[in-house]
Amino acid sequence: MGVRKWLGRNIWIWSVVGSILLMVAIRLTTGRFSLDMLVANMVLASFLAILSLGQMTVIASGNGAIDLSIQYTVALAAYVSSMMIATLGLLPGLLIALAVCATVGLLNGLINMYLKVPAMITSLAVGYIVYSAVLIVSSRTTGMPSPGIAYFTQRLRVFGVSPFIFIAAAFALAMGVLLYWTRYGKYLHAVGQNRRVAQLAGVDIVRTVVVAFVISSLLAGVAGILLGGYFGGASQDMGLSYLMTSVAATVIGGTSAAGGRSSVAGTVCGALMLTLIVAFLNLSRLPMSVQNIIQGGLLMTILVASVPKKKGVRA
């Protein structure tokens, strides 16, 4: 009974087990799985982890909230940062790009809370506006990263390892502190569990939810800037593959789909597991159409299976 209770409070362990099983499966299928291959997958998982940490914050706010605009915010950040850095320099360009992303989150939160439009509908509508902005900006810039961003994302190594892993770890640590050691984190989980009760307890629900959306958009912006540098340029659809995977990584890692509970460690491990699934399917040499069907089926299964029966706060 003690083991079952521990597993119930530490759902993230299943994403760790899943990652290990996938590594074993890759080893058995291909006859090889080296440390370099693991590190390469961890680098790719870093982008998803950063995005998923933001998505996790929105989902934890409850009421079935999901940020559907992040896929477009990723592309917008990559294009705006490229254009602004070329015009104003590295630091001002980065700050402007992140400010634009924060505005997207602010718009999501304000419409959701003040106009009482469900979060998914709000973020989808805002996402279409953002995508229109992406089309306009992409027609005025090539989206190529600045030399500084290109060097940082493509050539720089820290202890022989890509800095993305350390960046993702730093964001995970920061989110862990924010959600489990600050008043805001307590408020967020309280709002996610029961907004009416949280309001009666004196929690500013509007501010809490709006900040959650801003965090999500800011992290999507960070991921977009890094992705633009890593892949040598921005593209209009560069964030499309991260929408459902960010949700899946979040809920499989132990964040309650109903809100009120989050897991930073689980979200990061879930991102690695989903990245390994893609790696396994690519190494299987199955037709791309079959890979897409399998991946879609796995994501759907994960999302359905991860919906909890009870809500609570994971401290």
C-alpha positions as CSV (number, residue, x, y, z in Angstrom):
1,M,0.0,0.0,0.0
2,G,2.9,2.3,0.8
3,V,4.4,1.7,-2.7
4,R,1.1,2.4,-4.4
5,K,0.7,5.6,-2.4
6,W,4.3,6.7,-3.3
7,L,3.7,5.9,-7.0
8,G,0.5,7.9,-6.9
9,R,2.4,10.9,-5.6
10,N,5.3,10.5,-7.9
11,I,3.8,9.8,-11.3
12,W,6.9,11.2,-13.0
13,I,8.6,7.8,-12.3
14,W,6.6,6.3,-15.2
15,S,8.2,8.6,-17.7
16,V,11.6,7.7,-16.4
17,V,10.7,4.0,-16.7
18,G,9.3,4.6,-20.2
19,S,12.5,6.4,-21.2
20,I,14.7,3.5,-20.0
21,L,12.5,0.9,-21.8
22,L,12.7,3.0,-25.0
23,M,16.5,3.1,-24.7
24,V,16.5,-0.7,-24.3
25,A,14.2,-1.1,-27.3
26,I,16.5,1.1,-29.5
27,R,19.4,-1.0,-28.4
28,L,17.7,-4.3,-29.2
29,T,16.4,-3.0,-32.5
30,T,19.5,-1.3,-33.9
31,G,22.2,-3.1,-31.9
32,R,23.5,0.2,-30.6
33,F,22.7,3.0,-28.2
34,S,25.6,5.1,-27.1
35,L,26.1,7.9,-24.6
36,D,26.4,10.3,-27.6
37,M,23.0,9.2,-28.9
38,L,21.5,9.7,-25.4
39,V,23.0,13.2,-25.2
40,A,21.7,14.0,-28.7
41,N,18.2,13.1,-27.7
42,M,18.5,15.1,-24.5
43,V,19.4,18.1,-26.6
44,L,16.3,17.7,-28.7
45,A,14.3,17.1,-25.6
46,S,15.5,20.3,-24.1
47,F,13.4,22.4,-26.6
48,L,10.3,20.4,-25.8
49,A,11.0,20.5,-22.0
50,I,11.2,24.3,-22.0
51,L,7.9,24.6,-23.9
52,S,6.2,22.0,-21.7
53,L,7.2,23.8,-18.5
54,G,5.2,26.7,-19.7
55,Q,2.3,24.5,-20.9
56,M,2.4,22.9,-17.5
57,T,1.8,26.2,-15.7
58,V,-1.3,26.9,-17.8
59,I,-2.7,23.4,-17.3
60,A,-2.1,23.6,-13.6
61,S,-4.3,26.7,-13.4
62,G,-7.3,24.4,-14.0
63,N,-10.6,24.8,-15.9
64,G,-9.3,22.6,-18.6
65,A,-6.8,25.3,-19.7
66,I,-4.3,24.5,-22.5
67,D,-2.3,27.1,-24.3
68,L,-2.9,26.4,-28.0
69,S,-1.0,29.5,-29.1
70,I,2.5,28.3,-28.3
71,Q,3.1,26.7,-31.7
72,Y,2.7,30.1,-33.3
73,T,4.5,32.0,-30.6
74,V,7.6,29.8,-31.2
75,A,7.8,31.0,-34.8
76,L,7.0,34.6,-34.0
77,A,9.9,34.7,-31.5
78,A,12.3,33.3,-33.9
79,Y,11.4,35.8,-36.7
80,V,11.1,38.9,-34.4
81,S,14.4,38.1,-32.6
82,S,16.2,37.7,-36.0
83,M,14.8,41.0,-37.3
84,M,15.4,43.0,-34.1
85,I,18.9,41.7,-33.4
86,A,19.9,42.6,-36.9
87,T,18.5,46.1,-36.4
88,L,19.2,46.9,-32.7
89,G,21.8,44.4,-31.5
90,L,21.7,41.2,-29.5
91,L,20.4,42.2,-26.1
92,P,17.8,44.7,-27.2
93,G,16.6,42.3,-30.0
94,L,16.2,39.5,-27.5
95,L,14.4,41.7,-25.0
96,I,11.9,43.0,-27.6
97,A,11.2,39.4,-28.9
98,L,10.5,38.2,-25.4
99,A,8.4,41.3,-24.7
100,V,6.3,40.5,-27.8
101,C,5.8,36.9,-26.6
102,A,4.8,38.2,-23.1
103,T,2.2,40.3,-24.8
104,V,0.7,37.3,-26.4
105,G,0.4,35.6,-23.0
106,L,-1.0,38.7,-21.5
107,L,-3.7,38.9,-24.2
108,N,-4.5,35.2,-23.7
109,G,-5.0,35.7,-20.0
110,L,-7.0,38.8,-20.1
111,I,-9.4,37.5,-22.7
112,N,-9.8,34.3,-20.8
113,M,-10.5,35.9,-17.5
114,Y,-12.3,39.1,-18.3
115,L,-14.3,38.0,-21.3
116,K,-14.9,34.5,-19.8
117,V,-13.9,32.8,-23.0
118,P,-12.6,29.2,-22.4
119,A,-8.8,29.1,-22.4
120,M,-8.5,26.7,-25.4
121,I,-10.7,28.9,-27.6
122,T,-9.0,32.0,-26.4
123,S,-5.5,30.8,-27.1
124,L,-6.5,29.3,-30.4
125,A,-8.0,32.6,-31.6
126,V,-5.0,34.5,-30.3
127,G,-2.8,31.9,-32.0
128,Y,-4.4,32.7,-35.4
129,I,-3.7,36.4,-34.8
130,V,-0.1,35.5,-33.9
131,Y,0.2,33.4,-37.0
132,S,-0.9,36.3,-39.1
133,A,1.8,38.3,-37.5
134,V,4.3,35.5,-38.4
135,L,3.3,35.7,-42.0
136,I,3.8,39.5,-42.1
137,V,7.2,39.4,-40.3
138,S,8.4,36.4,-42.3
139,S,7.9,38.4,-45.5
140,R,10.2,41.1,-44.2
141,T,13.1,39.0,-42.9
142,T,14.9,35.8,-43.8
143,G,14.7,34.6,-40.2
144,M,18.4,33.8,-40.2
145,P,20.0,33.9,-36.7
146,S,22.6,36.4,-35.8
147,P,26.2,35.3,-35.7
148,G,26.1,35.4,-31.8
149,I,23.0,33.2,-31.6
150,A,24.3,30.9,-34.3
151,Y,27.6,30.3,-32.4
152,F,25.8,29.8,-29.1
153,T,23.3,27.3,-30.5
154,Q,25.4,25.4,-33.0
155,R,29.0,25.5,-31.9
156,L,29.3,26.4,-28.2
157,R,30.0,23.4,-25.8
158,V,30.0,23.4,-22.0
159,F,32.1,20.5,-20.7
160,G,31.8,19.0,-24.2
161,V,28.0,19.1,-24.1
162,S,25.5,21.4,-25.9
163,P,24.4,24.3,-23.6
164,F,20.7,23.4,-24.3
165,I,20.7,20.7,-21.7
166,F,22.0,23.1,-19.0
167,I,19.5,25.8,-20.2
168,A,16.6,23.4,-19.9
169,A,17.9,22.3,-16.4
170,A,18.1,25.9,-15.3
171,F,14.5,26.7,-16.4
172,A,13.3,23.5,-14.7
173,L,15.1,24.5,-11.5
174,A,13.6,28.0,-11.7
175,M,10.1,26.7,-12.3
176,G,10.5,24.3,-9.4
177,V,11.4,27.1,-7.1
178,L,8.5,29.3,-8.4
179,L,5.9,26.6,-8.2
180,Y,6.8,24.8,-4.9
181,W,8.6,27.5,-2.9
182,T,6.8,30.7,-3.6
183,R,3.4,32.2,-2.8
184,Y,2.5,32.3,-6.5
185,G,3.0,28.6,-6.8
186,K,0.7,27.9,-3.9
187,Y,-1.9,30.3,-5.4
188,L,-1.6,28.6,-8.8
189,H,-2.3,25.2,-7.4
190,A,-5.1,26.5,-5.2
191,V,-6.7,28.1,-8.3
192,G,-6.3,24.9,-10.2
193,Q,-8.0,22.9,-7.6
194,N,-11.0,25.1,-7.0
195,R,-11.2,28.7,-8.2
196,R,-14.2,29.6,-6.1
197,V,-12.6,28.4,-2.9
198,A,-9.3,30.1,-3.8
199,Q,-11.2,33.4,-4.4
200,L,-12.9,33.1,-1.0
201,A,-9.4,32.5,0.5
202,G,-8.3,35.8,-0.9
203,V,-6.3,34.6,-4.0
204,D,-6.2,37.0,-6.9
205,I,-7.4,34.5,-9.5
206,V,-7.2,36.9,-12.5
207,R,-3.6,37.8,-11.8
208,T,-2.6,34.2,-11.1
209,V,-4.1,32.9,-14.4
210,V,-2.8,35.8,-16.4
211,V,0.8,35.3,-15.1
212,A,0.5,31.5,-16.0
213,F,-0.2,32.4,-19.6
214,V,2.6,35.0,-19.7
215,I,5.0,32.4,-18.4
216,S,3.9,29.9,-21.1
217,S,4.3,32.5,-23.9
218,L,7.7,33.6,-22.5
219,L,9.0,30.0,-22.4
220,A,7.6,29.5,-25.9
221,G,9.6,32.5,-27.0
222,V,12.8,31.3,-25.4
223,A,12.3,27.9,-27.2
224,G,11.6,29.7,-30.5
225,I,14.7,31.8,-30.3
226,L,16.9,28.7,-29.5
227,L,15.2,26.6,-32.2
228,G,15.8,29.3,-34.8
229,G,19.5,29.3,-34.0
230,Y,19.8,25.6,-33.7
231,F,18.2,24.9,-37.1
232,G,19.9,27.8,-38.8
233,G,16.8,29.9,-39.3
234,A,13.1,30.4,-38.6
235,S,10.2,28.9,-40.4
236,Q,6.5,29.5,-40.3
237,D,5.6,26.0,-39.1
238,M,8.6,25.4,-36.8
239,G,6.4,25.1,-33.7
240,L,3.6,22.9,-35.1
241,S,5.1,19.6,-33.9
242,Y,5.4,20.9,-30.3
243,L,1.8,21.6,-29.4
244,M,0.4,18.2,-28.7
245,T,3.8,16.9,-27.5
246,S,4.0,19.7,-24.9
247,V,0.6,18.7,-23.5
248,A,1.5,15.0,-23.6
249,A,4.9,15.6,-21.8
250,T,3.1,17.6,-19.2
251,V,0.3,15.2,-18.3
252,I,2.4,12.0,-18.6
253,G,4.9,13.6,-16.2
254,G,2.2,13.9,-13.5
255,T,0.6,17.3,-14.0
256,S,-3.2,16.9,-13.5
257,A,-5.1,17.6,-16.7
258,A,-7.9,18.9,-14.5
259,G,-5.5,21.4,-12.8
260,G,-4.2,21.9,-9.3
261,R,-1.2,19.6,-9.5
262,S,2.1,20.0,-11.4
263,S,5.4,18.1,-11.7
264,V,8.4,19.9,-13.0
265,A,10.6,16.8,-12.9
266,G,7.9,14.7,-14.5
267,T,7.4,17.2,-17.3
268,V,11.2,17.2,-18.1
269,C,11.3,13.4,-18.1
270,G,8.1,13.2,-20.2
271,A,9.8,15.4,-22.8
272,L,12.7,13.0,-22.9
273,M,10.4,10.0,-23.2
274,L,8.5,11.5,-26.1
275,T,11.8,12.5,-27.9
276,L,13.0,8.9,-27.5
277,I,9.7,7.6,-29.0
278,V,10.4,9.7,-32.1
279,A,14.0,8.5,-32.2
280,F,12.8,4.9,-32.0
281,L,10.3,5.3,-34.7
282,N,12.8,6.9,-37.0
283,L,15.3,4.1,-36.4
284,S,12.6,1.5,-37.1
285,R,12.7,2.7,-40.8
286,L,8.9,2.4,-41.0
287,P,7.2,4.6,-43.7
288,M,6.6,8.2,-42.4
289,S,2.9,7.8,-42.7
290,V,3.0,4.7,-40.4
291,Q,5.3,6.5,-38.0
292,N,2.8,9.4,-37.8
293,I,-0.1,7.0,-37.1
294,I,1.9,5.2,-34.4
295,Q,3.0,8.5,-32.8
296,G,-0.5,10.0,-32.9
297,G,-1.9,6.8,-31.4
298,L,0.7,6.8,-28.6
299,L,0.1,10.5,-27.8
300,M,-3.7,9.9,-27.7
301,T,-3.2,6.9,-25.4
302,I,-0.9,8.9,-23.1
303,L,-3.3,11.8,-22.9
304,V,-6.3,9.6,-22.1
305,A,-4.5,7.4,-19.6
306,S,-3.0,10.4,-17.8
307,V,-6.3,12.1,-16.9
308,P,-6.3,11.7,-13.1
309,K,-9.3,10.5,-11.1
310,K,-8.5,12.9,-8.3
311,K,-7.0,16.3,-8.0
312,G,-4.4,17.4,-5.6
313,V,-1.3,19.5,-5.2
314,R,2.1,18.0,-5.7
315,A,4.5,19.8,-3.4
